[in-house]
Amino acid sequence: MSPFEALYGRKCRTPLFWNQTGEGKVFGPEVLKQAEEQVQVIRQNLRTAQSQQKSYADVRRRDLSFEIGDFVYLKVSPMRGVKRFNVKGKLAPRYIGPFKILERRGEVAYQLELPEKLAGVHDVFHVSQLKKCLRVPEEQIPLEELNVQEDLTYEEYPVKILEESERVTRNKVIRMCKVQWNRHTEDEATWEREDDLKAEYPHLFQSTSESRGRDSS
């Protein structure tokens, strides 16, 4: 049943079947009865569709669980220092740690043993933020360089300009730079506006001009 038929009580006319639909001639209590029947059909169709989608999702879903004493990695979200349309963009999520599980809280949350560097972060996390460490670590990833905030984000900054280009729009020409971010490879470089980079990281262009001077000499 289409939304049009459920709303108006008749099939939608199209140029191909203009004379086959006809007009609904239902009055009085029959209108309410027909509407109730259509609502029941729609609800049943929705339940069937939801059940099918749930069965598809359940096939690929696996429940994560950890034991007390296990080591897990904690997911954090790197934030670009450069703003696009006045909104800071996110890079691919990263994991820090590993950290030891102290206690299970409920069915899907765990309390972690966090270092003093993360004293301002709440130490209970949902299972979706954790990834199991397959072997007992000998040392942790240093956190001093990351400067993780209380909302589990940290700022990443560009370290090198790889390419320069111009993007021509209808009204103006926008200069773009392909930059490599710290703790990322050149394959993960992104294109950013040159004016945004100059405002936030002017030292990038000083090093670029110096390297050009050496190349020309």
C-alpha positions in Angstrom: 0.0 0.0 0.0 1.4 3.4 -1.0 1.3 6.5 1.2 -1.0 8.1 -1.3 -3.5 5.3 -1.0 -3.3 5.2 2.8 -4.0 9.0 2.9 -6.7 9.3 0.3 -8.3 5.9 0.2 -7.6 5.3 -3.5 -4.8 4.5 -5.8 -2.8 7.4 -7.3 -3.7 8.2 -10.9 -0.9 8.1 -13.4 -0.9 8.9 -17.1 -0.6 5.2 -17.9 -3.5 4.1 -15.7 -5.7 7.2 -15.6 -9.0 5.4 -16.1 -8.3 2.3 -14.0 -8.2 3.7 -10.5 -11.7 5.3 -10.2 -12.9 7.5 -7.4 -13.6 6.2 -4.0 -17.3 6.4 -3.1 -17.3 5.7 0.6 -19.3 7.7 3.1 -20.2 7.8 6.8 -19.1 5.0 9.1 -17.5 3.1 6.2 -14.9 5.8 5.9 -13.7 5.2 9.5 -13.8 1.5 9.1 -11.8 1.6 5.9 -9.3 4.0 7.5 -8.8 1.7 10.5 -8.2 -1.3 8.3 -5.6 0.6 6.3 -3.9 1.7 9.5 -3.7 -1.9 10.7 -2.2 -3.0 7.3 0.4 -0.2 7.5 1.3 -1.1 11.1 1.7 -4.8 10.1 3.9 -3.8 7.2 6.1 -1.7 9.4 6.5 -4.5 11.9 7.5 -6.9 9.1 10.0 -4.4 7.7 11.5 -3.7 11.2 11.8 -7.4 11.9 13.6 -8.0 8.6 16.0 -5.2 9.2 16.7 -6.4 12.8 17.4 -9.9 11.5 19.9 -8.5 9.0 21.6 -6.4 11.7 21.7 -9.3 14.2 23.6 -11.5 11.7 26.5 -9.1 11.6 26.4 -7.9 15.3 28.7 -9.5 17.9 28.4 -8.7 21.6 31.6 -7.3 23.1 32.5 -8.3 26.7 35.6 -8.1 28.7 36.9 -9.6 32.0 38.2 -7.7 35.0 42.0 -7.5 34.5 41.8 -7.3 30.7 43.6 -4.5 28.9 41.7 -2.4 26.4 42.3 0.5 24.2 40.2 3.7 24.6 38.8 5.4 21.5 39.5 9.2 21.2 38.6 11.6 18.4 41.3 13.8 16.9 40.2 17.3 16.0 41.6 19.4 13.2 42.8 22.8 14.3 41.7 24.2 11.0 38.0 25.2 10.9 35.8 24.5 7.9 32.7 26.6 7.6 33.3 27.6 11.3 33.2 24.0 12.4 36.2 22.0 13.5 36.5 18.8 11.5 37.2 15.3 12.9 39.9 13.0 11.6 39.7 9.2 11.9 39.2 8.0 15.5 42.3 6.8 17.3 42.9 4.6 20.3 45.1 5.3 23.3 46.2 3.0 26.1 46.0 0.2 26.8 44.3 0.5 30.2 43.4 -2.1 32.7 39.8 -2.9 33.4 39.0 -2.5 37.1 35.3 -3.3 37.3 32.2 -4.0 35.2 29.4 -1.5 35.6 26.1 -2.9 34.4 25.8 -4.8 31.2 27.7 -2.6 28.7 30.1 -0.3 30.7 33.5 -0.8 32.3 35.6 1.1 34.7 39.2 1.6 33.6 42.4 2.3 35.5 43.4 5.7 34.0 46.8 7.5 34.5 47.0 10.8 36.3 47.3 12.6 33.0 43.6 11.7 32.4 42.4 12.5 35.9 39.8 14.9 34.6 38.2 12.1 32.4 35.3 10.0 33.9 36.7 6.5 34.2 33.6 4.5 33.2 33.1 3.9 29.4 30.6 2.3 27.2 31.8 -0.9 25.5 31.6 0.7 22.1 34.5 3.0 23.1 36.8 0.1 23.9 38.9 -2.3 21.8 40.5 -5.4 23.3 44.3 -5.5 23.7 45.3 -9.0 22.5 48.5 -9.2 24.6 49.5 -7.7 28.0 51.4 -4.5 27.2 54.9 -3.7 28.5 54.4 0.0 28.2 51.6 2.5 27.4 51.5 4.9 24.5 52.7 8.3 26.0 49.8 10.7 26.5 51.8 13.9 27.1 52.0 14.6 23.4 48.3 14.0 22.8 46.9 16.4 25.4 43.6 14.5 25.6 40.7 16.6 26.8 37.9 15.6 29.1 35.6 14.9 26.2 38.2 12.4 24.8 39.3 14.6 22.0 42.7 16.0 21.2 43.9 18.5 18.6 46.1 17.4 15.7 48.1 19.9 13.6 49.5 20.0 10.1 53.3 19.4 9.9 54.0 19.8 6.1 52.5 21.1 2.9 52.7 18.5 0.2 50.9 20.1 -2.7 49.3 23.4 -3.7 46.4 23.9 -6.0 43.6 26.3 -7.1 39.9 25.6 -7.0 38.0 27.8 -9.4 34.4 28.6 -8.5 31.9 30.8 -10.3 33.0 34.0 -8.5 36.5 33.5 -7.2 39.6 31.3 -7.1 40.4 29.5 -3.9 43.9 28.4 -3.1 44.1 25.0 -1.5 46.9 23.1 0.2 47.4 19.4 0.7 48.8 19.0 4.2 50.1 16.1 6.2 48.9 15.9 9.8 51.1 14.8 12.8 50.8 11.1 13.6 49.5 10.5 10.0 51.1 9.3 6.8 51.2 11.2 3.6 48.4 8.9 2.3 46.1 10.4 4.9 46.8 14.0 3.9 43.8 16.3 3.4 43.1 19.4 1.3 42.6 22.6 3.3 42.0 26.2 2.4 45.3 28.2 2.2 43.8 31.3 4.0 42.7 29.1 7.0 46.1 27.5 7.2 47.8 30.8 7.1 45.6 32.1 9.9 46.2 29.1 12.2 49.6 27.9 11.2 51.7 30.6 9.5 54.9 28.8 10.2 54.0 26.2 7.5 54.4 28.8 4.8 57.6 30.1 6.2 59.2 26.7 6.0 57.7 26.3 2.5 59.2 29.5 1.2 62.6 28.7 2.7 62.6 25.3 1.0 61.7 27.0 -2.3 64.5 29.4 -1.9 67.0 26.6 -1.4 65.6 24.7 -4.4 66.0 27.7 -6.7 69.5 28.4 -5.5 
